[in-house]
Amino acid sequence: MNNSFIEYFQSLEQRPLERLGLLVGGLVFFWILEGAIPLVKLSYKRTKWQHAAVNFSFTVLHLILHTALAVLIIQLSDWCRSASFGIVYWSQAGIVATILIGVLALDFSSWLVHWVMHNQSFLWRFHVIHHSDTKVDVTTGLRHHPGDSLLRGIFFLLLIFLSGAPMYTVMIYQTLVVVSTAFTHANISLPKKADKALSWLLVSPNMHKVHHHWKQPYTDSNYGAVFSIWDRLFCTWTHLPPEEIRYGLDRYYAAEKDESIGDLMAFPFRKNKE
C-alpha cells in the first residue's frame, strides 16, 4: 500500500481543521442532498436551521470532550506499538491486514457500546437524547449527550487496547464513521434495491432509520455504525419499510421537548423515568 496514504492518516489527528473540514463537508453535502431527494417530508417545529442549531450545540460539547480523549487515544495507540501489544502485533499482520483488523475492531466498539446503552437502564438515559429527535436528518447524527460521548470514548479506547490499532487505522476509521453517520441519518431517498444491496455490508440509510422508529423492538435493533455485519452476526438486524417509520420515542421523553437543550441535558439526572 502506498506510504503516502498511511502517512496522511497517521498525521491526520495533528490537523484538526482538516478533520473539521471533513465533518462540515459531509454535513453540507448530505444537507443539500436532503433537499434534492428527501426520504420523507419533515415538518419542523420551527425551521430546519433552528432544529440543526439544537443538534449542533451537542456537537460542540462532543468536540470539546473528544479533544481530551484524543490525547489518551494517541498515547494508548503509541504504547501498543512500543509494547507490541494487541491483535495486529500478535498476528504479525501486514499493513492491509492491520487496517482491516483495526477498522473492524473499532467498528465493533461502536456496535457494542450502542448495544450496551440500549440494554443498561442508567446508560440508556444518556442515549435517549439521540433518540428523542422527532425529525431525523443529517444533523441528528451529531446529537449525543456528553455522557453518551464519554462512554463511546471508553469503549473506543478498550478496542484500541485489544486490537493494538495504530494511529493511521484509528484515523481511517474515524473518517469512515464521520461520513457514515452523516449518510445514514440524512433524510435521503435511495432506490430501494440499491439501499438493500448496500445494507448487506454497510449500514444504509433505510436500515438505520429503523433504529430511530419510535417503538420497540425496532428501536433496539440495527446498532451498526459503518458495517452491518455485526447486526447480522448477533441477530440484531431488522427491517421496516421507510414509509412505516415514525421518529422519536413512545415513552421516556416527551416529543414536545425534543428541541429543549436544557431539558435534554438534564434528563439523564432526573428521577422517576420509565
C-alpha positions in Angstrom: 0.0 0.0 0.0 1.2 3.5 -0.9 3.2 5.0 2.0 1.7 8.4 1.4 -1.7 7.0 2.2 -0.5 5.7 5.5 1.4 8.9 6.3 -1.7 11.0 5.5 -3.9 9.2 8.1 -1.0 8.7 10.6 -0.7 12.5 11.0 -4.4 13.5 10.4 -5.0 13.8 14.2 -2.5 16.7 14.2 -4.6 18.6 11.6 -7.8 19.4 13.4 -9.0 22.0 10.9 -8.7 19.4 8.1 -10.7 16.9 10.2 -13.3 19.6 10.9 -13.5 20.2 7.2 -14.3 16.6 6.6 -17.1 16.7 9.1 -18.6 20.0 7.8 -18.1 19.0 4.2 -20.1 15.7 4.8 -22.8 17.6 6.5 -23.1 20.2 3.8 -23.2 17.6 1.1 -25.9 15.5 2.6 -27.8 18.6 3.7 -28.0 19.6 0.0 -28.9 16.1 -1.0 -31.8 16.1 1.5 -33.4 18.9 -0.4 -32.9 17.2 -3.7 -34.1 13.6 -2.9 -35.8 13.6 0.5 -37.0 10.3 2.0 -39.9 11.9 3.8 -41.2 15.5 4.2 -40.2 16.6 7.6 -42.4 19.3 9.2 -40.0 21.1 11.6 -41.4 22.7 14.7 -39.8 26.0 13.7 -37.3 25.8 10.9 -34.7 23.3 9.7 -31.9 25.7 10.8 -33.3 26.0 14.3 -33.6 22.2 14.6 -30.0 22.0 13.4 -28.8 24.6 15.9 -30.1 22.3 18.8 -28.1 19.3 17.4 -25.0 21.4 16.7 -24.9 22.5 20.3 -24.3 18.9 21.3 -21.6 18.6 18.6 -19.6 21.5 20.2 -19.7 19.6 23.6 -18.7 16.4 21.8 -15.7 18.0 20.1 -14.5 19.5 23.4 -14.7 16.1 25.0 -13.1 14.4 22.1 -10.1 16.8 22.2 -9.4 15.5 25.7 -9.9 11.9 24.7 -7.7 12.3 21.7 -4.7 12.6 24.0 -5.5 9.2 25.6 -6.1 7.7 22.2 -2.7 8.7 20.8 -0.9 7.7 24.0 -2.6 4.3 24.1 -2.0 3.6 20.4 1.6 4.5 20.7 2.0 2.3 23.8 0.6 -0.6 22.0 3.1 -0.1 19.2 6.1 0.3 21.6 5.0 -2.8 23.6 3.9 -4.8 20.5 0.6 -5.3 22.3 -2.7 -6.2 20.6 -4.0 -8.5 17.9 -2.2 -6.7 15.0 1.2 -7.3 16.7 0.5 -10.8 18.0 -0.7 -11.9 14.5 2.2 -10.0 12.8 -0.3 -8.5 10.4 0.9 -6.6 7.3 -0.4 -3.1 6.6 -3.6 -4.2 4.8 -4.4 -6.7 7.5 -3.6 -4.2 10.2 -6.1 -1.7 8.6 -8.7 -4.4 8.3 -8.3 -5.6 11.9 -8.1 -2.1 13.3 -11.1 -0.8 11.4 -13.3 -3.8 12.2 -12.3 -3.7 15.9 -13.2 0.0 16.2 -16.4 -0.5 14.4 -17.3 -3.4 16.7 -16.6 -1.0 19.6 -19.3 1.3 18.1 -21.8 -1.5 17.8 -21.0 -2.9 21.3 -21.3 0.4 23.2 -24.5 1.1 21.3 -26.0 -2.2 22.3 -24.9 -1.7 25.9 -26.6 1.7 26.1 -29.8 0.2 24.9 -29.7 -2.6 27.4 -28.5 -0.9 30.6 -31.1 1.4 32.1 -28.8 4.0 33.5 -26.7 4.4 30.3 -29.9 4.4 28.3 -30.9 7.7 30.0 -28.0 9.4 28.2 -28.7 7.8 24.8 -32.3 8.8 25.0 -31.3 12.3 23.9 -30.2 10.9 20.5 -33.5 9.0 20.0 -35.7 11.9 21.2 -35.2 13.7 17.9 -38.6 13.6 16.1 -37.1 15.0 12.9 -34.3 12.7 11.9 -32.0 14.3 9.4 -28.2 14.7 8.7 -27.8 16.8 11.9 -29.3 14.0 14.1 -26.1 12.1 13.9 -24.4 14.9 15.9 -27.0 14.8 18.7 -25.3 12.9 21.6 -25.3 13.8 25.3 -21.8 14.3 26.7 -22.3 11.2 28.9 -23.1 9.2 25.7 -20.0 10.6 24.0 -17.8 9.7 27.0 -19.0 6.1 27.1 -18.3 5.8 23.4 -14.8 7.1 24.0 -14.2 4.5 26.8 -15.2 1.6 24.5 -13.1 3.0 21.7 -10.1 3.0 23.9 -10.8 -0.6 25.0 -10.8 -1.8 21.4 -7.7 0.1 20.6 -6.1 -1.7 23.5 -7.3 -5.1 22.5 -6.6 -4.7 18.7 -3.4 -2.6 19.0 -4.7 -0.4 16.3 -2.0 2.1 15.2 -3.0 5.7 14.7 -3.4 5.5 10.9 -6.1 2.9 11.3 -7.8 4.9 14.1 -7.9 7.9 11.8 -9.1 5.8 8.8 -12.0 4.5 10.9 -12.9 7.9 12.4 -13.0 9.3 8.8 -15.3 6.4 7.8 -17.6 6.8 10.8 -18.0 10.6 10.3 -19.1 10.1 6.7 -21.3 7.1 7.5 -23.0 8.9 10.4 -24.0 11.8 8.1 -25.1 9.4 5.3 -27.2 7.0 7.5 -29.0 9.8 9.3 -29.6 12.0 6.3 -33.2 12.3 5.1 -32.4 11.0 1.6 -34.2 8.5 -0.6 -32.1 5.9 -2.3 -33.5 3.4 -4.8 -34.8 0.5 -2.6 -32.8 -2.1 -4.4 -29.6 -0.1 -4.0 -30.3 0.5 -0.3 -30.9 -3.2 0.3 -27.8 -4.2 -1.6 -25.7 -1.7 0.3 -27.1 -3.0 3.6 -25.5 -6.4 3.2 -22.1 -4.9 4.1 -22.6 -1.3 5.2 -25.2 0.4 7.3 -27.6 2.0 4.8 -30.0 5.0 5.4 -33.1 2.9 5.4 -31.5 0.3 7.7 -30.5 2.9 10.3 -33.9 4.7 10.1 -35.5 1.6 11.5 -33.3 2.2 14.6 -35.0 5.6 15.1 -38.5 4.2 14.9 -40.4 5.3 17.9 -41.4 1.9 19.2 -39.5 -1.1 20.5 -38.4 -3.6 19.4 -37.4 -1.6 16.3 -35.6 0.9 18.5 -33.5 -1.9 19.9 -32.1 -3.1 16.5 -29.7 -2.1 13.8 -27.0 -0.8 16.1 -24.2 -0.7 13.5 -22.2 2.5 12.7 -20.3 1.7 9.5 -20.6 -2.1 8.8 -23.9 -4.0 9.0 -22.1 -7.3 9.7 -22.4 -7.1 13.5 -26.2 -6.8 13.4 -26.4 -9.8 11.1 -23.9 -11.8 13.2 -25.6 -11.1 16.5 -29.2 -11.2 15.2 -30.0 -7.6 15.9 -30.8 -6.7 12.3 -34.4 -6.0 11.4 -36.4 -4.3 8.6 -39.2 -1.9 8.4 -40.4 -0.1 5.2 -39.4 3.6 5.4 -43.0 4.8 4.9 -44.0 3.0 8.2 -41.3 4.6 10.3 -42.2 7.3 12.8 -39.3 9.0 14.6 -38.9 9.7 18.3 -39.9 7.7 21.4 -43.3 6.4 22.5 -42.1 6.8 26.2 -39.1 8.0 28.2 -39.0 11.5 26.7 -41.8 14.0 25.7 -41.9 14.7 22.0 -42.8 18.4 22.6 -39.4 18.9 24.4 -37.2 17.4 21.8 -35.6 20.8 21.0 -35.2 22.0 24.6 -31.5 21.9 25.2 -31.8 22.5 28.9 -34.3 19.6 29.3 -32.2 17.3 27.1 -29.0 18.0 29.1 -30.7 17.5 32.5 -32.9 14.5 31.5 -30.4 11.7 32.5 -30.1 13.0 36.0 -33.8 13.3 36.8 -35.8 10.9 38.9 -38.9 8.9 38.1 -38.1 8.0 34.5 -39.8 5.0 32.9 
